[in-house]
Amino acid sequence: MESLNPLTHLEARVLAAIERHIRAEGVAPTIAELAVDLRLKSKGTVHRYVQSLIAKGRLERHGNGWRGLRIVGLAMPEPASNIQRLPAPAKVASLSHLKPESNVENPMALPVELEDSRDTSGCIPLLGRIAAGQPIEAIEDANYLDLAAFFIGPDRYALRVTGESMMDVGILDGDTVILRKQDSARPGDIVVALIDGQEATLKRLGDTRDGVVELIPENSTMDTMRYDAGRVSFQGVLVGQLRSY
């Protein structure tokens, strides 16, 4: 029998928390529920350990979202027979009535004219490099990182992300994204797209040929969205991202 890769202490805690929730509720926990159970402030940390458990063969995904997580080798409990199910919602007559998935809070609060910001530039010391792969020599450097150049300017604004459609590129629910206001974009850019002047969504811009605009979620469980070019306008392009730990 092939041996499994050993788990770190935190990976074991995350796996145990998922198993507890499955046994108690019959479904896997959401990322928010896991963070509360583990007393972790950062959903990014939870996401990172779940991805590690998937890579080590301890977890697998079935279906969409966090509820689709399964522990390898653990049978899902049968639902209780006395659960009262709500009636199914009425079917819509046409898909044209469905609104596109939106993962931006208050999408219509986008600024129309961004005012010139005050001189609030600030810098922090940039002391060197740190390895995220193979170890490298630690080199002290006296440079400074100008945060204003990244995040502050008359054409910048911020939005809080909701949803998991961009999780595969590390943009998670609760993150803050920094955008440069512009009404054009190139394929490959991550953009704020406004659909029919009503619904805004953060997606990667795909093909724009033949009068069709492709908006691609960075989530392997979600499908590419396609719209007539006349229905889509661009509100900005991603230039940065913030997350507190």
Beta strands, then each sheet from edge to edge (+ up, - down):
strand 1: 59-61
strand 2: 69-71
strand 3: 123-126
strand 4: 143-146
strand 5: 156-160
strand 6: 176-180
strand 7: 190-195
strand 8: 199-205
strand 9: 212-216
strand 10: 225-228
strand 11: 232-242
sheet 1: 1+ 2-
sheet 2: 3+ 4-
sheet 3: 5+ 6- 11+ 7- 8+ 9- 10+
end
